[in-house]
Amino acid sequence: DVRRVLDEQPALVGAAAQLAFRCAATFRVTNYQGGCNGARIRFSPEADWEVNAGLGHVLDALGGVYDAHYDDNLSWSDLIVLTGTVAIEHAGGPALPF
């Protein structure tokens, strides 16, 4: 389903990889908080940070995928990281395990 979204909207590929990176980049080694766990990038204040501007449209595009697989115990965190992985592969990068 993620591949289909990126195939149908190839302009999202770069932003999808950026979303996964920005989500993970919130991790703080000082207190082991943040990171993509909880997908807090979807909410204020992280969603409002200037560095995360323009990433909401990727989340919007993934909404249908999340809804379709919610019963399969898919979390937003997993979906964001999977989407980043698929985006890298879609852009010609190496196949990455997930």
TISEZA-521199 format. One record per residue (C-alpha): residue number from 1; residue in one letter; x, y, z. Coordinates in steps of 0.001 Angstrom, whole numbers, plus 500000, padded with zeros to 6 digits. Example, Ala and Ser with C-alpha at 12.3 -4.5 7.8 and 13.67 -1.06 7.14 Angstrom:
# residues 2
MARKE   seq   type       xx       yy       zz
MARKE     1      A   512300   495500   507800
MARKE     2      S   513670   498940   507140
This chain:
# residues 98
MARKE   seq   type       xx       yy       zz
MARKE     1      D   500000   500000   500000
MARKE     2      V   502867   502414   500730
MARKE     3      R   504423   501624   497365
MARKE     4      R   501099   502350   495685
MARKE     5      V   500867   505756   497398
MARKE     6      L   504398   506651   496292
MARKE     7      D   503776   505324   492774
MARKE     8      E   500609   507399   492490
MARKE     9      Q   502212   510483   494043
MARKE    10      P   505923   510369   493171
MARKE    11      A   506391   513938   494367
MARKE    12      L   505989   512579   497904
MARKE    13      V   509092   510371   497758
MARKE    14      G   511560   512962   499030
MARKE    15      A   509198   514297   501684
MARKE    16      A   508413   510737   502817
MARKE    17      A   512099   510051   503460
MARKE    18      Q   512403   513410   505198
MARKE    19      L   509379   512641   507379
MARKE    20      A   510983   509418   508631
MARKE    21      F   514292   511190   509269
MARKE    22      R   512673   514125   511077
MARKE    23      C   510559   511753   513158
MARKE    24      A   513635   509832   514299
MARKE    25      A   515740   512986   514721
MARKE    26      T   513706   514091   517734
MARKE    27      F   515422   511404   519848
MARKE    28      R   517451   512886   522705
MARKE    29      V   520329   510809   524040
MARKE    30      T   520375   512952   527198
MARKE    31      N   517121   511495   528522
MARKE    32      Y   516268   508824   525925
MARKE    33      Q   513049   510612   525023
MARKE    34      G   511688   511482   521608
MARKE    35      G   512326   509578   518445
MARKE    36      C   509632   508196   516221
MARKE    37      N   508042   506129   518973
MARKE    38      G   504578   507588   519418
MARKE    39      A   504798   509444   516090
MARKE    40      R   504635   512750   517941
MARKE    41      I   505638   514510   514740
MARKE    42      R   501930   514384   513886
MARKE    43      F   501056   516702   516778
MARKE    44      S   502001   520098   518187
MARKE    45      P   504536   521209   519051
MARKE    46      E   506657   518975   516766
MARKE    47      A   504305   519329   513798
MARKE    48      D   504647   523101   514103
MARKE    49      W   508431   523246   514157
MARKE    50      E   509834   525066   511146
MARKE    51      V   512085   522127   510280
MARKE    52      N   508983   519930   509934
MARKE    53      A   507073   522344   507718
MARKE    54      G   505443   520712   504714
MARKE    55      L   505455   517159   506036
MARKE    56      G   501771   517052   506906
MARKE    57      H   500803   516267   503314
MARKE    58      V   502728   512983   503528
MARKE    59      L   500821   512043   506661
MARKE    60      D   497581   512954   504908
MARKE    61      A   498486   510714   501962
MARKE    62      L   499241   507834   504335
MARKE    63      G   495945   508113   506183
MARKE    64      G   494251   505550   503971
MARKE    65      V   497090   503075   504450
MARKE    66      Y   496894   503498   508209
MARKE    67      D   493119   503089   508212
MARKE    68      A   493351   499948   506065
MARKE    69      H   495898   498292   508355
MARKE    70      Y   494973   499626   511794
MARKE    71      D   493432   496284   512718
MARKE    72      D   496757   494633   511839
MARKE    73      N   498341   496515   514779
MARKE    74      L   500074   498998   512504
MARKE    75      S   501191   502042   514458
MARKE    76      W   501787   505463   512983
MARKE    77      S   505419   505138   514075
MARKE    78      D   505838   501913   512122
MARKE    79      L   504068   503376   509106
MARKE    80      I   506300   506467   509074
MARKE    81      V   509498   504412   509315
MARKE    82      L   508273   501909   506712
MARKE    83      T   507352   504751   504379
MARKE    84      G   510829   506253   504723
MARKE    85      T   512365   502873   503949
MARKE    86      V   510158   502374   500897
MARKE    87      A   510860   505953   499745
MARKE    88      I   514619   505341   499792
MARKE    89      E   514165   502172   497754
MARKE    90      H   511717   503945   495418
MARKE    91      A   514330   506639   494759
MARKE    92      G   516883   504052   493683
MARKE    93      G   518526   503437   497028
MARKE    94      P   519397   500016   498347
MARKE    95      A   516759   497582   499562
MARKE    96      L   516625   497927   503313
MARKE    97      P   515301   495365   505776
MARKE    98      F   512261   496329   507766
